Amino acid sequence: MNEEGSRVVANDSASATVGVIKGIAQRAEKGDPMVEVDHGHVSLNVGLDAEHRPPGKRSVTLLSDSRWSQACTELGVTLPWTTRRANFLISGLDLSTLIGRAILIGTVRVWIHAETKPCALMDEQHSGLRAALKPNFRGGVYGQVLTEGTISISDRVVFAPDK
């Protein structure tokens, strides 16, 4: 078992579930509030179509629900996960195990590049949030969409087989 309480997967089998999508959020324009949706189409290298991001390594951001809870507990508040401004809330997954690996979210392949470092915008959302998100990948990770498709609530997140 890992610290998230999930079974640690010892192989790269795409059939072994390592997490589940619990939330999806997007914004129409930079700086707009995040809006939760049940599903979203993601495009190659760009991410959620509704977000109009430039192509690159930061197509999507993923946030662990348990790590978000830890940050809120540290602050003594209950904040909606969308305060973090991430695209996907994931349950049952230690995001630190994903760096430098490909995952499948449903049928969408995403390469996880690195940990997301919290910026000053987090303190604008709630005082002290930036510091609370710094330890233990609490701010999440970012990745690049390698295959397009639709991601929905309850989609499984699995390690992608090597291609």
C-alpha positions as CSV (number, residue, x, y, z in Angstrom):
1,M,0.0,0.0,0.0
2,N,1.2,3.5,-0.7
3,E,0.6,6.6,1.5
4,E,-2.6,7.4,-0.5
5,G,-4.0,4.0,0.7
6,S,-4.0,2.5,-2.7
7,R,-2.3,-0.7,-3.8
8,V,1.1,0.0,-5.4
9,V,1.3,-1.3,-8.9
10,A,4.5,-3.3,-9.5
11,N,4.3,-3.5,-13.3
12,D,3.3,-1.2,-16.1
13,S,0.1,-3.1,-17.0
14,A,-2.4,-0.7,-18.5
15,S,-5.1,-2.8,-16.9
16,A,-4.0,-2.0,-13.3
17,T,-6.0,0.9,-12.0
18,V,-3.9,3.4,-10.0
19,G,-6.4,6.2,-9.7
20,V,-9.8,7.6,-10.7
21,I,-10.9,11.0,-12.0
22,K,-13.0,12.7,-9.3
23,G,-13.3,16.1,-10.8
24,I,-12.7,18.1,-14.0
25,A,-12.4,21.8,-14.2
26,Q,-11.6,24.3,-17.0
27,R,-11.7,28.1,-17.6
28,A,-12.8,30.0,-20.7
29,E,-10.1,32.6,-20.5
30,K,-6.9,33.1,-18.5
31,G,-7.8,34.4,-15.1
32,D,-11.4,33.3,-15.3
33,P,-12.8,31.2,-12.4
34,M,-12.5,27.4,-12.9
35,V,-15.8,25.7,-13.8
36,E,-16.4,22.1,-13.0
37,V,-17.7,19.9,-15.8
38,D,-18.5,16.2,-16.2
39,H,-16.3,15.7,-19.2
40,G,-13.9,17.5,-21.4
41,H,-12.3,17.0,-24.8
42,V,-8.5,17.3,-24.8
43,S,-6.4,17.9,-27.9
44,L,-2.9,16.9,-28.7
45,N,-0.3,19.0,-26.8
46,V,-2.9,21.6,-25.9
47,G,-5.2,20.1,-23.2
48,L,-8.8,20.9,-22.6
49,D,-10.2,22.5,-25.7
50,A,-12.2,25.0,-23.7
51,E,-9.0,26.5,-22.2
52,H,-7.2,27.6,-25.4
53,R,-3.7,26.9,-24.0
54,P,-0.7,27.3,-26.2
55,P,0.9,23.9,-27.2
56,G,3.5,22.5,-24.8
57,K,4.5,20.6,-21.8
58,R,1.8,22.1,-19.6
59,S,-1.3,20.9,-21.4
60,V,-3.0,19.7,-18.2
61,T,-2.6,19.8,-14.5
62,L,-3.5,17.0,-12.1
63,L,-4.2,17.3,-8.4
64,S,-4.4,14.6,-5.7
65,D,-7.6,14.8,-3.6
66,S,-5.8,13.5,-0.5
67,R,-2.9,16.0,-0.9
68,W,-5.4,18.8,-1.4
69,S,-7.1,17.8,1.8
70,Q,-3.8,17.9,3.6
71,A,-3.2,21.4,2.5
72,C,-6.7,22.5,3.6
73,T,-6.2,20.8,7.0
74,E,-2.9,22.6,7.4
75,L,-4.7,25.9,6.7
76,G,-7.7,25.0,8.9
77,V,-10.2,25.7,6.1
78,T,-12.3,23.8,3.6
79,L,-11.7,25.1,0.1
80,P,-13.1,23.8,-3.2
81,W,-10.5,21.9,-5.1
82,T,-10.9,24.3,-8.0
83,T,-9.3,27.0,-5.9
84,R,-6.0,25.3,-6.9
85,R,-6.9,25.9,-10.6
86,A,-6.0,22.4,-11.7
87,N,-7.8,20.5,-14.5
88,F,-8.2,17.1,-13.0
89,L,-8.8,15.9,-9.4
90,I,-7.6,12.4,-8.9
91,S,-8.3,9.9,-6.1
92,G,-6.1,7.0,-5.1
93,L,-2.9,8.1,-6.7
94,D,0.5,9.3,-5.4
95,L,1.4,11.8,-8.1
96,S,5.1,11.8,-7.3
97,T,5.2,8.3,-8.9
98,L,4.2,9.7,-12.3
99,I,7.1,12.0,-13.1
100,G,8.8,11.0,-16.4
101,R,6.0,8.5,-17.2
102,A,3.0,8.2,-19.5
103,I,-0.4,7.5,-18.1
104,L,-3.8,6.8,-19.6
105,I,-6.8,8.8,-18.4
106,G,-9.5,6.7,-20.0
107,T,-8.1,6.5,-23.5
108,V,-6.1,9.7,-23.4
109,R,-2.3,9.4,-23.1
110,V,-0.5,12.0,-21.1
111,W,3.2,12.4,-20.4
112,I,3.8,13.7,-16.9
113,H,6.7,16.1,-16.9
114,A,7.1,17.6,-13.5
115,E,5.6,18.8,-10.2
116,T,3.6,22.0,-10.4
117,K,5.2,24.6,-8.3
118,P,2.6,26.9,-6.6
119,C,2.7,30.5,-7.7
120,A,1.7,33.8,-6.0
121,L,-1.8,33.4,-7.5
122,M,-2.4,30.7,-4.8
123,D,-2.1,33.3,-2.0
124,E,-4.6,35.5,-4.0
125,Q,-7.0,32.6,-3.8
126,H,-6.5,32.1,0.0
127,S,-3.8,33.5,2.3
128,G,-1.1,30.9,3.0
129,L,-2.2,28.5,0.3
130,R,1.0,28.8,-1.7
131,A,3.1,27.6,1.3
132,A,0.6,24.9,2.2
133,L,0.9,23.5,-1.4
134,K,4.7,23.3,-1.5
135,P,5.4,20.0,0.3
136,N,4.8,16.5,-0.9
137,F,3.4,17.3,-4.4
138,R,0.4,19.1,-2.9
139,G,0.3,21.5,-5.8
140,G,0.0,18.5,-8.2
141,V,1.8,17.7,-11.5
142,Y,1.6,18.9,-15.1
143,G,1.7,16.9,-18.3
144,Q,1.5,17.0,-22.0
145,V,-1.4,15.4,-23.9
146,L,0.0,12.9,-26.4
147,T,-3.3,11.5,-27.8
148,E,-6.6,13.4,-27.9
149,G,-9.9,12.2,-26.7
150,T,-12.6,12.9,-24.0
151,I,-11.9,12.6,-20.3
152,S,-14.9,12.0,-18.0
153,I,-15.6,11.8,-14.3
154,S,-14.9,8.3,-13.0
155,D,-12.4,7.5,-15.8
156,R,-9.6,5.2,-14.6
157,V,-6.0,6.5,-14.5
158,V,-3.5,3.8,-15.3
159,F,0.2,3.6,-16.2
160,A,0.4,3.6,-20.0
161,P,2.3,0.7,-21.6
162,D,5.6,1.6,-23.2
163,K,5.3,2.2,-26.9
